[in-house]
Amino acid sequence: MRIATTIFLTDETIRPDRLGRELEQRGFAGLYLPEHTHIPVSRDSPAPMGEPLPREYGRTLDPFVALSQAAAVTERLALGTGITLVGQHDPVALAKQIATLDFLSGGRFTLGIGYGWNVEEAADHGVEWSTRRELTRDRVALMRALWAEEPTAYQGEFGSVRASFAHPKPVHGAPRILLGGAAGPKFFGQIADYADGWLPIGGRGLAETVPALRQAWTDAGRTGEPVVVPYAVRPSPGKLAHYRELGLGEVVLQLPPAGEAEVLRTLDDFAQYL
């Protein structure tokens, strides 16, 4: 099972180039980064991790810029977002960012996406909260059109693009797309509809939910199996053994949003799981 990591990189933490080198040298499989453009001070949205909202949420580096820096100093390290708030982006520009990062890194990028929790942040991007799920699906479809090998037009409910020359292309076609969110029939149907798999936060209850997702996948006529990558996991030997028994091929461990010394100490501790 591949052991990747995630961290809230900020202006106060270890730098992405330094972290990328250390991860690859130590044998970790990947680096996933979260995204928040900003956190409005006046906020009614409850933080899912509890209040007060941790300081790092309002200080995150742009994940695509930070991952580009990590990509430039590594050769094998997988790169991903966990998660990109697709609804808060112009999809034409986002498709270009993703394709460029994937191309320059030699096809190492995974696009983790989600719907978000912060109503006020989304509103500042012009997102109507009640339709954010449909908006995300529509924008992924538009991006897939731009990543297609031949010029492909797309007309959706929320946006459109003409058949266009749009290069570079992602190395292996559209990058792997993993959808983050809470387990349930509707959500699993959305994964089966337009994603390649699931990023379950924390990885609890997977013995019950993974079979349900696989059934939804089959019911939708998809072949193979959905990818399941437990995300932001606090590791233990028993927990990782359980994931292996479920047939999962990758897990993403949570690093502290800290300076270089503390992050490297944590990597030393996590090395026991490699």
Summary of the structure (lengths in Angstrom):
residues: 274
radius of gyration: 18.1
end to end distance: 8.6
largest distance: 50.9
contacts: 873
relative contact order: 0.16
helix: 42%
strand: 16%
